[in-house]
Amino acid sequence: MLGGINNGLFLQSLGGFLALIAFIPLLRWTFDSPSVKAERAKRREIKRSLRRLKRK
């Protein structure tokens, strides 16, 4: 090479960044964080306790 740039390599790396940007929201949508799971567990417990109170 005589000091030029490799256009193919540049476009490939740019494509990798774009793929990563598209991949991050997909992973966040697919997997819940631990805090979300804890919040769901609290909500379930509150619903159970309300059902127990209504039975009495």
C-alpha positions in Angstrom: 0.0 0.0 0.0 1.2 3.5 -0.7 -0.3 5.3 2.2 -3.9 4.9 1.0 -6.8 3.6 3.1 -8.4 0.2 2.8 -12.0 1.1 1.9 -13.2 -2.5 2.3 -11.8 -2.8 5.8 -13.2 0.6 6.8 -16.7 -0.3 5.6 -16.5 -3.6 7.4 -15.7 -2.0 10.7 -18.4 0.6 10.2 -20.9 -2.2 9.5 -19.8 -3.8 12.8 -20.6 -0.7 14.8 -24.0 -0.4 13.1 -24.8 -4.1 13.9 -23.8 -3.6 17.5 -26.0 -0.5 17.8 -28.9 -2.6 16.4 -28.0 -5.6 18.7 -28.0 -3.7 22.0 -31.8 -2.8 22.1 -32.6 -6.4 21.1 -30.7 -7.8 24.1 -32.2 -5.3 26.5 -35.7 -6.2 25.3 -34.9 -10.0 25.6 -33.3 -10.2 29.0 -34.7 -8.5 32.1 -32.4 -6.8 34.6 -32.4 -8.2 38.2 -34.2 -5.1 39.5 -37.2 -5.7 37.1 -37.4 -9.3 38.4 -37.4 -8.1 42.0 -40.1 -5.6 41.2 -42.3 -8.4 39.7 -41.8 -10.6 42.7 -42.9 -7.7 45.0 -46.0 -7.1 42.9 -46.9 -10.8 43.0 -46.5 -10.9 46.8 -48.8 -7.8 47.1 -51.4 -9.4 44.9 -51.2 -12.6 47.0 -51.7 -10.7 50.2 -54.6 -8.8 48.8 -56.3 -12.1 47.8 -55.8 -13.4 51.3 -57.3 -10.3 52.8 -60.4 -10.5 50.5 -61.0 -14.1 51.5 -61.3 -13.2 55.2 
